[in-house]
Amino acid sequence: MSDPTPQPEPAVPDPVEPASGWTDSGAPTFSRVRETVEARAATAGAAAGLAADDDRAREAEDAFAERERRAAERLAEIRRSLGG
């Protein structure tokens, strides 16, 4: 007996995604999710680039870091006073 010639797998068509970006059950399509993630990443990257060039943003970051440092020191002081 000879081996039969293997038959190629039938091509499976790509699923058709709704144009709205949502399935009938109310879930977002993969394309919709990908587009949303890419848009958010682009927005965050642009905002970071703009903030890095802005003196006011740099000052605000420095002020926030100083507040965080003072808060951590105060918390440590309170813990010491409580014997912890």
N, C-alpha and C positions, 0 to 999 in steps of 0.2 A: 504494500500500500504506500502510496506517495502522499506527502503532506499537501493538503489543499492550500492553494494560494491565499494568503491572508487578505481579507477584504479591508479596505480603509474604513475607519470610523466615520459614520455620517457626521457632517458638520452640524454643530449645534449653534443656532443663531444666537447672537447677543440679545439679552433681554432688553425689551424696549422700556425705557424709563419714562414716566409721565413728564410732560413738559413743565408741569408746575413744580417739580422737585419733591413732590410728596406722593407716597403710595396711596392706594385706596384705603388702607387701614390706618392712615394718618402718620406713618413714619417717614422721615426724610430719606431720600434716595442717597446712594453713595456719592453720586455726583454733587448733590446739594451739600452734603457734609464736607466733601473735599473743597468745594468752592468757599464755603463758610470759613473753614480752617485757614485756607490760603489767604483769604481777605483779612482775617484777623491778624495773621502773622505779618502781612504787608503793612497793616495799619500800625501795629506795635513797633515794627522796625522803623517806620517813618517817624513815629512819635519819639522814639528813642534818639533818632538822628537829629531831630529838631531840638529836643531837650538838651542834648549835649552841646549845642551851639548857643544856648540861651543862658546869659548870666543870671537872670532871675531864677531859672530852674536849678542852676548849680547852687545858688544861695539857699534855695528852699531845701535842696537835698542835704546841704551842710547843716542847716538848722534842724532838720528832722534827725539827722545822725547825732547831733549834740543832745537833743531831747531824749533820744533813745539811751544814750550814754548816761545822762543824769538820772533817768528813770531806773536803769539797772543799778547804779550806785545807791540810790535811795532804797530800792528793794533789798539790796544786800545789807544796808544799814538797819532796816527794819528786822530782817531775819536775825542779824547779830543781836539786836536788842531783845528779841524773843528767845534767844538762846539756841537758835537753829543753825 
